[in-house]
Amino acid sequence: MALSEDITERKRAEQALRRSEAYLAEAHRLAKTGSWAYSPAAEKCIYWSAEMLRIFGLHQGSNLPDREEFLRLVHPEDRDRFNERIDKAFREKADFVQDYRIVLSDGTVRHIHGIGHPVLDETGNIIEYVGTDVDVTERKRAEEKLRRSEADLLEAQRLTHTCSWRHEVLSGKVTVSPEGSPMYGIEPEDDASIADFYFRRMHPKDRPEIEQAYAAALLGKTDFEADFRLVLPDGTIKNTRSIGHPVLDERGDVVEFVGASIDVTEHHRARAELEKALEEIRGLKDQLHDENVVLREQIDQAFMFEEIVGTSSGLQGVLSRLVKVAPTDSSVLVSGETGTGKELVARAIHKRSRRSQRAFVSVNCAALAPSLISSELFGHEKGAFTGAMQRRLGRFELANGGTIFLDEIGELMASLGGCSLVVQGFPSSQLAATT
C-alpha cells in the first residue's frame, strides 16, 4: 500500500518563507540592525541574528554570550548604567530603550541603540526578552561632528561679535543665536521672538529707513543689507551691520529670511580714532611746514651767503646786485681778479635762482683744446669725426634747465647763447646782466 500527497503549496510556502528571511536578513544588513532573544531565567542569549553577530564582531557559529560575557563587551564607562537599566526593566517587566557603547576585540568602539520587549506567559511571568540592536556609530559620529561644528560656529560668532538670525514670515517668529543676546541687550524676561522687538532697539533716526528697506526686501524677494545703530536699555549705542537672504518655497513665495548681524562698534570707533589721528598728523605737518619756512627765512636772513665772507661796502654792493639778478633768466657776466671768488658768486646766483634744483655745470674754457671746443660744449653724434666712437652730450645740453658756468670765457673765440650763462674772466670792469 502507498500514499501520495501533493505538497506543492507547502513547498511554495517554504520558498516564500526563505525569501522573506533573506529579505529580512538583507534589510538588517543594510540598516545595520540585529535581532536577539534573551532568557532572564538562564541569564544568557538564546538567539542572535547574523547581523547581530557581525555588529559585535563574532563569527557565524560562535557561542552566544551569557550576561557576564556580554557585559564585558560593553564600554566600561557605560557598563553600570546598562546593568541598572536592564535590572529595572526585568523587575518592572517593561520595555527598555538605551544607548550604549561596545568595545570589540580589536579596540574598535561602536555606538549601539538597543530596544527590548518582554514576552510573558499566561501567568504574567517573563519567558524571554526580544529586541533589536542598531549600530548607530556613523550617526553618532555625524552628530558629534555637527556638535563640534556648531560649537566652532558659536565660538567664531562670539569672537567676531556676530549673531545669526531667522525670521519666519508666516508666523512672524524670530530666533537668534546666543551671541544675539549681548548684541541686542536681550534679558530673560524679554519677548525677543518678534521682529518689532529688534526694530525698537534701533536708534530712532535709523529705524524708519531700516523698516522700509526690510519691507522692500520682503516684497521684492531680494537680499537685505543695512547699517544702523542700536540703543540698548542701559543707553549703550552700538553700530551694527545686518545682512539677510530670502528663502523661497516651490511656489516662489518667501518662507523666511535668514541672515547675520555684526557688531561693528569697535571698527567704527577705531576708524574715528584713525581719522582724528590723521587730522592731527595733517595739522602737525602743516605746522611743521610753516615752522620750516620761517626757519629757512631766518637762516637765509642770517646766513644769506654763507660761502661768501666779507663786510666791505663793495662786496655788499655785489651781493645786492646778485640778489636782484638771481631770480631772472638773464645771462650774467662776472669779472674780477684771480682769487676774488668769482665762482662763489656764480654758485650763489645758481643757488638762489629758479633753476637751483637742476644741474650746475662748470666748464674750464682755458683747458679746452680749440679742436674740441665745439664737441665739448655742444656734443656730437657717433662717427661725426675721427675718434667719435659714441654719441656724447654737450655741456649746454647737460645744463638744460639749470646753469652753465663758463670759466675764463675770454679764451673762447666765439660768443655763446641759448641758456642761462654765468661767466667770468671776460674783460669788463663791472657785473653785467644781458638778455
C-alpha positions as CSV (number, residue, x, y, z in Angstrom):
1,M,0.0,0.0,0.0
2,A,1.2,3.6,-0.7
3,L,0.1,7.1,0.0
4,S,0.9,10.1,-2.2
5,E,0.4,13.7,-1.0
6,D,0.5,17.0,-3.0
7,I,3.0,19.2,-1.1
8,T,3.2,22.0,-3.8
9,E,1.6,24.6,-1.6
10,R,3.9,23.6,1.3
11,K,7.0,24.0,-0.9
12,R,5.7,27.3,-2.1
13,A,5.2,28.5,1.4
14,E,8.6,27.3,2.4
15,Q,10.2,29.0,-0.5
16,A,8.3,32.2,0.3
17,L,9.4,32.0,3.9
18,R,13.1,31.6,2.8
19,R,12.7,34.6,0.5
20,S,11.2,36.6,3.4
21,E,14.0,35.5,5.7
22,A,16.5,36.5,3.0
23,Y,14.8,39.9,2.5
24,L,14.8,40.4,6.3
25,A,18.4,39.5,6.6
26,E,19.3,41.9,3.8
27,A,17.2,44.6,5.4
28,H,19.0,44.0,8.7
29,R,22.4,44.2,7.0
30,L,21.5,47.5,5.2
31,A,20.0,49.0,8.3
32,K,22.8,47.6,10.5
33,T,20.2,46.2,12.7
34,G,20.5,42.9,14.6
35,S,17.7,40.9,16.3
36,W,18.1,38.9,19.5
37,A,16.3,37.0,22.2
38,Y,17.4,36.7,25.9
39,S,16.3,34.4,28.6
40,P,16.3,36.1,32.1
41,A,15.9,32.8,33.8
42,A,19.1,31.3,32.1
43,E,20.8,34.7,32.1
44,K,22.0,34.2,28.5
45,C,21.2,35.0,25.0
46,I,19.2,32.3,23.2
47,Y,19.2,33.9,19.7
48,W,21.3,36.3,17.7
49,S,20.8,37.1,14.1
50,A,23.7,37.1,11.6
51,E,23.8,40.9,11.6
52,M,23.9,40.9,15.4
53,L,26.9,38.7,15.3
54,R,28.6,41.0,12.7
55,I,27.9,44.1,14.8
56,F,29.6,42.6,17.9
57,G,32.5,41.2,15.9
58,L,31.5,37.5,16.3
59,H,31.6,34.8,13.6
60,Q,28.7,32.6,12.5
61,G,28.5,29.6,14.8
62,S,30.1,31.4,17.7
63,N,28.7,30.6,21.2
64,L,26.2,33.2,22.3
65,P,27.4,35.2,25.3
66,D,25.8,35.0,28.7
67,R,25.1,38.1,30.7
68,E,28.5,38.4,32.2
69,E,30.2,37.8,28.9
70,F,28.0,40.4,27.3
71,L,28.7,43.0,29.9
72,R,32.4,42.6,29.2
73,L,31.7,43.8,25.7
74,V,30.0,46.9,27.0
75,H,32.3,50.0,27.3
76,P,33.5,50.3,30.9
77,E,32.0,53.8,31.3
78,D,28.6,52.6,30.2
79,R,28.6,49.2,32.0
80,D,27.0,50.2,35.3
81,R,24.3,52.3,33.7
82,F,23.5,49.5,31.3
83,N,23.2,46.9,34.0
84,E,21.0,49.1,36.2
85,R,18.6,49.8,33.4
86,I,18.3,46.1,32.4
87,D,17.6,45.1,36.0
88,K,14.9,47.7,36.3
89,A,13.2,46.5,33.1
90,F,13.3,43.0,34.4
91,R,11.8,44.0,37.7
92,E,9.0,46.0,36.1
93,K,8.5,43.6,33.2
94,A,8.7,46.7,31.0
95,D,10.3,47.7,27.7
96,F,13.6,49.3,27.7
97,V,15.4,51.6,25.3
98,Q,19.0,52.6,25.8
99,D,22.1,53.8,24.0
100,Y,25.5,52.4,25.0
101,R,28.9,51.6,23.6
102,I,30.7,48.3,23.0
103,V,34.4,47.7,22.6
104,L,35.4,45.0,20.1
105,S,38.4,42.7,20.4
106,D,40.5,45.0,18.1
107,G,39.7,48.0,20.3
108,T,37.1,49.5,17.9
109,V,34.3,51.3,19.7
110,R,30.8,51.2,18.3
111,H,27.7,53.0,19.4
112,I,24.6,50.8,19.8
113,H,20.9,51.8,20.1
114,G,19.1,48.9,21.8
115,I,15.3,48.2,22.2
116,G,13.9,45.3,24.3
117,H,10.4,43.9,24.8
118,P,9.3,41.3,27.4
119,V,7.4,38.2,26.3
120,L,5.1,37.0,29.2
121,D,3.3,33.7,29.7
122,E,-0.3,33.3,30.8
123,T,0.6,33.8,34.4
124,G,2.4,37.1,33.7
125,N,6.0,35.8,34.1
126,I,8.7,36.7,31.7
127,I,9.6,34.0,29.3
128,E,12.1,36.0,27.3
129,Y,13.1,39.4,26.1
130,V,13.2,40.0,22.4
131,G,14.6,43.1,20.7
132,T,16.9,44.7,18.2
133,D,20.3,46.4,18.5
134,V,21.2,49.0,15.8
135,D,24.7,50.1,15.0
136,V,24.4,53.9,15.1
137,T,28.2,54.6,15.1
138,E,28.1,56.6,11.9
139,R,25.1,58.6,13.1
140,K,26.9,59.3,16.4
141,R,30.0,60.4,14.6
142,A,27.9,62.7,12.4
143,E,26.2,64.1,15.4
144,E,29.5,64.7,17.2
145,K,30.9,66.4,14.1
146,L,27.8,68.5,13.9
147,R,28.1,69.5,17.6
148,R,31.7,70.4,17.1
149,S,30.8,72.5,14.0
150,E,28.1,74.2,16.0
151,A,30.5,74.8,18.8
152,D,33.1,76.2,16.4
153,L,30.4,78.4,14.8
154,L,29.3,79.7,18.2
155,E,32.9,80.4,19.2
156,A,33.5,82.2,15.8
157,Q,30.4,84.3,16.3
158,R,31.5,85.2,19.8
159,L,35.0,86.2,18.7
160,T,33.6,88.2,15.7
161,H,30.6,89.7,17.6
162,T,28.3,88.1,15.1
163,C,24.8,86.6,15.6
164,S,22.8,84.6,13.1
165,W,19.0,85.1,12.9
166,R,15.9,83.7,11.2
167,H,12.6,85.4,10.6
168,E,9.6,83.1,9.7
169,V,7.4,85.2,7.5
170,L,4.0,83.5,8.1
171,S,4.3,83.1,11.9
172,G,6.4,86.2,12.4
173,K,8.7,84.3,14.8
174,V,12.3,85.5,15.1
175,T,15.1,83.4,16.5
176,V,18.7,84.5,17.1
177,S,21.9,82.6,18.0
178,P,23.3,83.1,21.6
179,E,25.5,86.0,20.5
180,G,22.4,88.0,19.8
181,S,21.6,88.4,23.5
182,P,24.6,90.7,24.4
183,M,24.3,92.4,21.0
184,Y,20.7,93.4,21.3
185,G,20.7,93.5,25.1
186,I,18.1,90.6,25.4
187,E,17.1,89.8,29.0
188,P,15.4,86.6,30.1
189,E,12.1,88.4,30.6
190,D,12.1,90.0,27.2
191,D,9.9,88.7,24.4
192,A,12.6,88.6,21.6
193,S,10.6,86.3,19.3
194,I,9.0,89.1,17.3
195,A,10.6,91.4,14.7
196,D,9.2,94.5,16.4
197,F,11.5,93.9,19.4
198,Y,14.6,94.3,17.3
199,F,13.2,97.3,15.5
200,R,12.5,99.0,18.9
201,R,16.2,98.5,19.7
202,M,17.3,100.6,16.7
203,H,18.2,104.3,17.0
204,P,15.1,106.5,16.4
205,K,16.8,108.2,13.5
206,D,17.7,104.9,11.8
207,R,14.6,102.8,12.4
208,P,12.3,104.3,9.7
209,E,14.8,103.8,6.9
210,I,15.7,100.2,8.1
211,E,12.0,99.2,8.4
212,Q,11.3,100.5,4.8
213,A,14.4,98.7,3.4
214,Y,13.4,95.4,5.1
215,A,9.8,95.6,3.9
216,A,11.1,96.3,0.4
217,A,13.3,93.2,0.6
218,L,10.4,91.1,1.7
219,L,8.2,92.4,-1.1
220,G,10.8,92.2,-3.8
221,K,12.2,88.8,-2.5
222,T,15.7,90.3,-2.6
223,D,18.7,90.3,-0.2
224,F,18.6,92.8,2.6
225,E,21.7,94.8,3.7
226,A,21.8,97.7,6.1
227,D,24.0,99.6,8.6
228,F,22.3,101.1,11.7
229,R,22.8,101.9,15.4
230,L,21.3,100.1,18.3
231,V,20.4,101.8,21.6
232,L,20.4,99.3,24.5
233,P,18.3,99.8,27.7
234,D,21.4,101.0,29.6
235,G,22.0,103.7,27.0
236,T,24.9,102.0,25.2
237,I,25.0,102.7,21.5
238,K,26.3,100.0,19.1
239,N,27.0,100.2,15.4
240,T,25.6,97.2,13.6
241,R,25.7,95.7,10.1
242,S,22.9,93.3,9.1
243,I,22.5,91.2,6.0
244,G,19.7,88.8,5.1
245,H,18.6,86.4,2.4
246,P,15.1,85.3,1.5
247,V,14.3,81.5,1.4
248,L,11.5,80.7,-1.1
249,D,9.2,77.7,-1.4
250,E,8.3,75.8,-4.5
251,R,5.8,78.5,-5.5
252,G,8.3,81.3,-5.2
253,D,6.9,82.8,-2.0
254,V,9.1,84.0,0.8
255,V,9.0,81.4,3.6
256,E,11.7,83.0,5.8
257,F,14.6,85.4,5.9
258,V,17.9,84.2,7.3
259,G,20.9,86.4,7.9
260,A,23.5,87.7,10.3
261,S,24.1,90.8,12.3
262,I,27.7,92.0,13.1
263,D,28.6,94.4,15.9
264,V,31.0,96.8,14.1
265,T,31.2,99.3,17.0
266,E,34.9,98.8,17.6
267,H,35.5,99.2,13.9
268,H,33.7,102.5,13.8
269,R,35.4,103.6,16.9
270,A,38.8,102.7,15.5
271,R,38.1,104.4,12.2
272,A,37.0,107.6,14.0
273,E,40.2,107.5,16.1
274,L,42.2,106.9,13.0
275,E,40.6,109.8,11.2
276,K,41.2,112.0,14.3
277,A,44.9,110.9,14.3
278,L,45.2,111.6,10.6
279,E,43.7,115.0,11.1
280,E,46.2,115.7,13.9
281,I,49.1,114.5,11.7
282,R,47.9,116.8,8.9
283,G,47.8,119.7,11.4
284,L,51.3,118.9,12.7
285,K,52.5,118.5,9.1
286,D,51.2,122.0,8.2
287,Q,52.6,123.4,11.4
288,L,56.0,121.8,10.7
289,H,55.9,123.2,7.1
290,D,55.2,126.7,8.4
291,E,57.9,126.4,11.0
292,N,60.3,125.1,8.4
293,V,59.5,128.0,6.1
294,V,60.1,130.5,8.9
295,L,63.3,128.8,9.9
296,R,64.6,128.8,6.4
297,E,63.8,132.5,6.1
298,Q,65.6,133.2,9.3
299,I,68.6,131.1,8.1
300,D,68.6,133.0,4.8
301,Q,68.5,136.3,6.6
302,A,71.3,135.3,9.0
303,F,73.4,133.4,6.5
304,M,72.3,134.6,3.1
305,F,75.7,134.0,1.5
306,E,77.3,131.5,3.9
307,E,80.2,130.8,1.5
308,I,81.0,134.5,0.9
309,V,82.6,136.2,3.9
310,G,83.0,140.0,3.9
311,T,81.5,143.2,5.1
312,S,83.0,145.8,2.8
313,S,80.7,148.2,1.0
314,G,82.0,147.0,-2.3
315,L,81.2,143.3,-1.5
316,Q,77.8,144.3,-0.1
317,G,77.0,146.1,-3.4
318,V,78.0,142.9,-5.4
319,L,75.7,140.8,-3.1
320,S,72.8,143.3,-3.5
321,R,73.1,143.0,-7.3
322,L,73.4,139.2,-7.0
323,V,70.0,139.0,-5.2
324,K,68.4,141.1,-7.9
325,V,69.7,139.1,-10.9
326,A,69.4,135.5,-9.5
327,P,65.6,135.1,-9.9
328,T,65.8,136.3,-13.6
329,D,66.6,134.2,-16.7
330,S,69.3,136.7,-17.7
331,S,72.8,135.7,-18.7
332,V,75.4,137.1,-16.2
333,L,78.9,138.2,-16.7
334,V,81.2,138.1,-13.6
335,S,84.6,139.8,-13.7
336,G,87.4,140.2,-11.2
337,E,90.9,139.4,-10.3
338,T,92.0,135.9,-9.8
339,G,91.2,134.7,-6.3
340,T,88.4,137.2,-5.6
341,G,85.7,134.4,-5.5
342,K,84.0,134.7,-8.9
343,E,83.0,131.1,-8.9
344,L,81.4,131.5,-5.4
345,V,79.3,134.3,-6.9
346,A,78.3,132.1,-9.8
347,R,77.2,129.3,-7.4
348,A,75.3,131.8,-5.2
349,I,73.4,133.0,-8.3
350,H,72.5,129.4,-9.2
351,K,71.5,128.5,-5.6
352,R,69.0,131.4,-5.4
353,S,67.6,131.0,-8.9
354,R,64.5,129.1,-10.0
355,R,66.9,126.6,-11.5
356,S,68.5,125.7,-8.2
357,Q,67.1,122.1,-8.2
358,R,68.7,121.4,-11.6
359,A,72.4,120.9,-12.6
360,F,75.2,123.5,-12.1
361,V,77.7,122.6,-14.9
362,S,81.2,124.2,-14.7
363,V,83.4,124.4,-17.8
364,N,87.1,125.5,-17.7
365,C,87.3,127.1,-21.1
366,A,91.0,127.7,-20.8
367,A,91.6,124.0,-20.6
368,L,89.7,123.2,-23.8
369,A,91.7,122.4,-26.9
370,P,90.5,124.5,-29.9
371,S,89.6,121.4,-31.9
372,L,87.4,120.1,-29.1
373,I,85.5,123.2,-28.0
374,S,82.5,122.6,-30.3
375,S,82.3,118.9,-29.3
376,E,82.7,119.7,-25.6
377,L,80.1,122.4,-25.5
378,F,77.5,121.1,-27.9
379,G,78.3,117.4,-28.1
380,H,78.5,115.2,-31.1
381,E,77.0,112.1,-32.7
382,K,78.7,108.8,-33.2
383,G,81.0,108.9,-36.3
384,A,80.8,112.7,-36.6
385,F,84.6,112.8,-36.8
386,T,87.6,110.5,-36.5
387,G,87.6,109.0,-33.0
388,A,83.9,109.7,-32.3
389,M,83.1,106.2,-31.2
390,Q,79.8,107.0,-29.5
391,R,77.3,109.8,-29.0
392,R,78.2,112.4,-26.5
393,L,76.1,115.1,-24.8
394,G,77.5,118.6,-24.8
395,R,77.8,120.7,-21.6
396,F,75.0,123.0,-22.8
397,E,72.6,120.0,-23.1
398,L,73.7,118.7,-19.7
399,A,72.9,122.1,-18.2
400,N,69.5,122.3,-19.8
401,G,67.1,123.7,-17.3
402,G,70.0,124.5,-14.9
403,T,73.0,126.8,-15.0
404,I,76.2,126.6,-17.0
405,F,79.3,128.3,-15.7
406,L,81.9,129.2,-18.4
407,D,85.2,129.8,-16.5
408,E,87.7,132.1,-18.5
409,I,85.2,132.6,-21.3
410,G,87.6,135.1,-22.8
411,E,89.6,132.2,-24.0
412,L,86.8,131.2,-26.4
413,M,86.8,132.8,-29.9
414,A,83.0,132.7,-30.4
415,S,80.2,134.1,-28.3
416,L,77.6,131.5,-26.9
417,G,73.9,131.8,-26.0
418,G,70.8,129.7,-25.7
419,C,70.8,129.1,-21.9
420,S,71.4,130.9,-18.7
421,L,75.1,131.8,-18.6
422,V,77.3,132.7,-15.6
423,V,80.8,133.6,-17.0
424,Q,84.0,135.0,-15.5
425,G,87.2,136.3,-17.0
426,F,85.6,138.5,-19.7
427,P,87.4,141.9,-20.0
428,S,85.0,144.1,-18.2
429,S,85.1,146.2,-15.1
430,Q,81.6,145.5,-13.7
431,L,79.0,142.8,-13.2
432,A,76.5,142.9,-16.0
433,A,73.3,141.1,-16.9
434,T,72.2,140.7,-20.5
435,T,69.3,139.1,-22.2
